[in-house]
Amino acid sequence: MDNWMNGFMNRSDPRNPTIHLSNNPTIQSSRAFAVALVTAPNLKVARQLAKIILKSRLAACANLIPNIESHYWWKNKLSRSAEVLLILKTTQSRLKTLEKCVLKNHPYETPEFIVLKVGSGSKRYLEWIATSVTSENRS
């Protein structure tokens, strides 16, 4: 076995710390968190949505990924458009309100709102998400 692999596999050697996700106290299993995906027609709209969502404390973070090309069926026709993808990190308890906010403020007739459950993540990051969307912090 290579020397680096031996160190990786050897838990008792303090000179070679290992990463074992199942035993790592910084990784937390959780079903209380979610990632919501929303597309917007352009960066201006995506930024407006992100601002409304964040100010309402419905998500802790909004990543905006510009220049995606979407291909989809719309009104029985194959369509294509340039869009911006919002990746929103939130809690399960905020999802319904987040969805209502997106539907109310989005220019599309049928905006994308897809939710992915978070199975696990960095304990500190998940705690930050929870703290960021709590009622005590809402303005």
VOBA-1610 file (N, C-alpha, C; in pm, whole numbers, padded with zeros to 5 digits, always signed):
BEGIN
Met+00084-00117+00000Met+00000+00000+00000Met+00089+00124+00000Asp+00051+00225-00079Asp+00127+00349-00082Asp+00131+00410+00057Asn+00238+00486+00085Asn+00255+00548+00215Asn+00140+00643+00250Trp+00096+00726+00154Trp-00014+00821+00182Trp-00143+00747+00209Met-00166+00635+00140Met-00288+00557+00160Met-00285+00490+00297Asn-00168+00444+00338Asn-00155+00383+00470Asn-00190+00485+00578Gly-00143+00609+00562Gly-00176+00715+00657Gly-00323+00748+00655Phe-00382+00745+00538Phe-00525+00775+00526Phe-00609+00669+00596Met-00565+00546+00585Met-00640+00435+00642Met-00614+00416+00791Asn-00503+00471+00843Asn-00463+00448+00981Asn-00522+00557+01072Arg-00627+00523+01145Arg-00694+00619+01233Arg-00611+00655+01355Ser-00523+00568+01399Ser-00452+00591+01525Ser-00327+00677+01509Asp-00288+00710+01390Asp-00167+00789+01368Asp-00202+00937+01366Pro-00168+01015+01470Pro-00203+01157+01476Pro-00134+01242+01371Arg-00025+01191+01313Arg+00043+01266+01208Arg-00032+01259+01076Asn-00122+01164+01064Asn-00197+01145+00940Asn-00347+01145+00972Pro-00406+01264+00991Pro-00548+01268+01023Pro-00630+01213+00907Thr-00737+01148+00941Thr-00821+01087+00839Thr-00957+01153+00834Ile-01024+01133+00726Ile-01161+01183+00710Ile-01250+01062+00690His-01334+01038+00786His-01433+00931+00778His-01568+00996+00803Leu-01644+01020+00699Leu-01767+01096+00712Leu-01861+01041+00817Ser-01871+00911+00829Ser-01965+00854+00925Ser-01923+00878+01069Asn-01794+00902+01093Asn-01745+00924+01229Asn-01702+01068+01254Asn-01715+01156+01156Asn-01668+01292+01165Asn-01773+01378+01236Pro-01741+01437+01351Pro-01839+01516+01424Pro-01880+01644+01354Thr-01809+01682+01248Thr-01848+01805+01178Thr-01951+01778+01069Ile-01977+01654+01037Ile-02080+01619+00939Ile-02205+01580+01015Gln-02315+01644+00981Gln-02439+01620+01052Gln-02543+01565+00956Ser-02607+01458+00996Ser-02718+01404+00918Ser-02842+01484+00953Ser-02917+01524+00852Ser-03034+01605+00881Ser-03134+01602+00768Arg-03260+01597+00804Arg-03367+01608+00707Arg-03440+01741+00724Ala-03389+01827+00811Ala-03454+01954+00842Ala-03417+02063+00742Phe-03329+02032+00647Phe-03280+02135+00555Phe-03313+02098+00411Ala-03317+02201+00326Ala-03352+02179+00187Ala-03279+02279+00097Val-03267+02241-00029Val-03216+02329-00133Val-03329+02344-00235Ala-03365+02468-00264Ala-03469+02494-00363Ala-03404+02550-00490Leu-03448+02500-00604Leu-03399+02547-00734Leu-03508+02630-00800Val-03471+02749-00845Val-03563+02839-00912Val-03489+02899-01030Thr-03553+02902-01147Thr-03492+02969-01261Thr-03558+03104-01281Ala-03481+03199-01334Ala-03529+03334-01362Ala-03489+03369-01505Pro-03562+03462-01567Pro-03533+03495-01707Pro-03403+03572-01728Asn-03354+03641-01623Asn-03231+03719-01638Asn-03173+03751-01500Leu-03055+03809-01500Leu-02985+03837-01375Leu-03058+03943-01292Lys-03118+04040-01355Lys-03191+04145-01282Lys-03305+04083-01200Val-03385+03998-01262Val-03496+03933-01193Val-03443+03840-01084Ala-03338+03765-01114Ala-03280+03673-01016Ala-03232+03749-00893Arg-03168+03863-00915Arg-03120+03943-00802Arg-03237+03999-00721Gln-03343+04042-00789Gln-03462+04092-00718Gln-03524+03982-00632Leu-03539+03863-00690Leu-03594+03751-00614Leu-03506+03717-00494Ala-03376+03710-00517Ala-03282+03678-00408Ala-03294+03781-00296Lys-03303+03907-00330Lys-03313+04013-00229Lys-03441+04000-00147Ile-03553+03978-00213Ile-03681+03961-00143Ile-03676+03840-00052Ile-03625+03730-00103Ile-03617+03604-00027Ile-03526+03619+00094Leu-03409+03679+00076Leu-03315+03694+00186Leu-03364+03794+00290Lys-03421+03905+00246Lys-03473+04003+00341Lys-03588+03947+00423Ser-03662+03854+00365Ser-03774+03789+00435Ser-03727+03673+00522Arg-03598+03645+00520Arg-03538+03534+00597Arg-03598+03399+00558Leu-03629+03383+00430Leu-03684+03257+00381Leu-03573+03162+00336Ala-03455+03215+00318Ala-03337+03135+00284Ala-03216+03201+00348Ala-03116+03122+00376Ala-02993+03174+00433Ala-02897+03222+00326Cys-02912+03165+00207Cys-02817+03192+00099Cys-02885+03173-00035Ala-02850+03257-00129Ala-02898+03243-00267Ala-02778+03249-00360Asn-02751+03141-00429Asn-02646+03141-00531Asn-02713+03167-00665Leu-02658+03258-00743Leu-02711+03288-00876Leu-02612+03240-00981Ile-02658+03149-01064Ile-02572+03094-01168Ile-02626+03142-01303Pro-02560+03240-01364Pro-02608+03294-01491Pro-02569+03206-01609Asn-02628+03239-01721Asn-02592+03177-01850Asn-02619+03028-01859Ile-02728+02983-01801Ile-02767+02845-01825Ile-02863+02845-01944Glu-02863+02738-02017Glu-02953+02725-02131Glu-03054+02616-02098Ser-03181+02654-02093Ser-03286+02559-02059Ser-03361+02515-02184His-03389+02386-02191His-03467+02327-02299His-03588+02261-02233Tyr-03708+02289-02283Tyr-03828+02243-02214Tyr-03950+02248-02307Trp-04053+02178-02264Trp-04181+02184-02333Trp-04263+02297-02272Trp-04320+02384-02358Trp-04408+02491-02311Trp-04521+02510-02412Lys-04643+02489-02366Lys-04763+02503-02449Lys-04752+02419-02576Asn-04714+02292-02557Asn-04702+02192-02663Asn-04595+02222-02768Lys-04500+02306-02733Lys-04389+02335-02824Lys-04258+02317-02749Leu-04160+02264-02819Leu-04027+02253-02762Leu-03964+02393-02761Ser-03917+02435-02645Ser-03865+02571-02629Ser-03723+02569-02574Arg-03657+02682-02589Arg-03522+02699-02538Arg-03505+02844-02496Ser-03439+02866-02381Ser-03413+03004-02338Ser-03292+03010-02247Ala-03232+03128-02244Ala-03124+03155-02150Ala-03189+03193-02017Glu-03134+03141-01908Glu-03191+03169-01777Glu-03080+03180-01673Val-03121+03220-01554Val-03032+03224-01438Val-03090+03126-01337Leu-03006+03042-01280Leu-03050+02945-01180Leu-03021+02999-01040Leu-03123+03003-00956Leu-03106+03037-00815Leu-03102+02907-00737Ile-03002+02894-00652Ile-02991+02781-00560Ile-03010+02840-00421Leu-03121+02802-00357Leu-03159+02861-00229Leu-03143+02759-00117Lys-03067+02794-00013Lys-03049+02706+00102Lys-03141+02750+00213Thr-03223+02657+00263Thr-03323+02691+00362Thr-03355+02572+00452Thr-03458+02588+00534Thr-03504+02479+00619Thr-03637+02427+00566Gln-03669+02304+00600Gln-03797+02244+00559Gln-03913+02329+00609Ser-03901+02385+00728Ser-04010+02462+00787Ser-04037+02593+00713Arg-03944+02642+00634Arg-03962+02768+00560Arg-04005+02745+00415Leu-04012+02619+00370Leu-04036+02590+00229Leu-04169+02642+00175Lys-04278+02622+00247Lys-04408+02666+00196Lys-04413+02817+00178Thr-04360+02889+00275Thr-04358+03034+00267Thr-04264+03079+00155Leu-04152+03010+00140Leu-04058+03041+00032Leu-04125+03020-00104Glu-04196+02910-00119Glu-04265+02884-00246Glu-04368+02993-00275Lys-04446+03031-00176Lys-04546+03138-00195Lys-04479+03268-00237Cys-04366+03299-00177Cys-04292+03421-00211Cys-04243+03416-00356Val-04189+03302-00396Val-04140+03288-00534Val-04257+03303-00632Leu-04367+03234-00606Leu-04482+03240-00697Leu-04539+03382-00706Lys-04542+03453-00595Lys-04596+03590-00591Lys-04508+03689-00667Asn-04377+03673-00658Asn-04283+03773-00710Asn-04217+03737-00843His-04247+03621-00896His-04182+03574-01018His-04260+03615-01142Pro-04192+03656-01248Pro-04263+03698-01369Pro-04318+03583-01454Tyr-04268+03461-01434Tyr-04315+03349-01515Tyr-04456+03308-01474Glu-04530+03258-01571Glu-04663+03203-01546Glu-04653+03078-01458Thr-04551+02996-01485Thr-04527+02874-01408Thr-04378+02867-01371Pro-04339+02936-01263Pro-04198+02935-01227Pro-04153+02799-01174Glu-04028+02769-01200Glu-03968+02647-01144Glu-03953+02664-00994Phe-03995+02563-00921Phe-03969+02556-00777Phe-03952+02409-00744Ile-03828+02365-00744Ile-03794+02225-00720Ile-03716+02218-00588Val-03754+02124-00503Val-03690+02112-00372Val-03611+01982-00363Leu-03488+01994-00318Leu-03402+01879-00291Leu-03379+01872-00141Lys-03403+01757-00082Lys-03378+01740+00061Lys-03229+01725+00084Val-03184+01782+00193Val-03044+01771+00232Val-03031+01653+00328Gly-02953+01553+00290Gly-02935+01436+00376Gly-02834+01460+00487Ser-02730+01536+00455Ser-02629+01569+00555Ser-02547+01686+00505Gly-02472+01744+00597Gly-02387+01857+00561Gly-02301+01897+00679Ser-02219+01996+00657Ser-02133+02048+00763Ser-02220+02098+00877Lys-02192+02053+00997Lys-02272+02090+01114Lys-02278+02242+01130Arg-02165+02308+01120Arg-02161+02455+01136Arg-02242+02524+01025Tyr-02234+02472+00903Tyr-02309+02534+00793Tyr-02459+02515+00813Leu-02501+02396+00852Leu-02643+02371+00877Leu-02694+02455+00993Glu-02612+02470+01097Glu-02651+02557+01208Glu-02665+02701+01163Trp-02575+02744+01075Trp-02583+02880+01019Trp-02712+02899+00940Ile-02749+02801+00858Ile-02875+02810+00783Ile-02991+02826+00880Ala-02996+02740+00981Ala-03107+02744+01078Ala-03113+02879+01148Thr-03000+02929+01191Thr-02995+03058+01259Thr-03036+03172+01166Ser-02997+03164+01042Ser-03024+03272+00946Ser-03172+03287+00911Val-03248+03181+00926Val-03391+03187+00889Val-03484+03186+01010Thr-03428+03202+01129Thr-03513+03197+01249Thr-03593+03325+01265Ser-03703+03315+01336Ser-03795+03429+01353Ser-03729+03544+01430Glu-03636+03515+01521Glu-03571+03622+01597Glu-03491+03714+01507Asn-03445+03662+01393Asn-03362+03741+01304Asn-03442+03815+01197Arg-03570+03788+01185Arg-03649+03850+01079Arg-03666+03998+01103Ser-03655+04074+00994Ser-03674+04219+01005Ser-03812+04259+00958
//
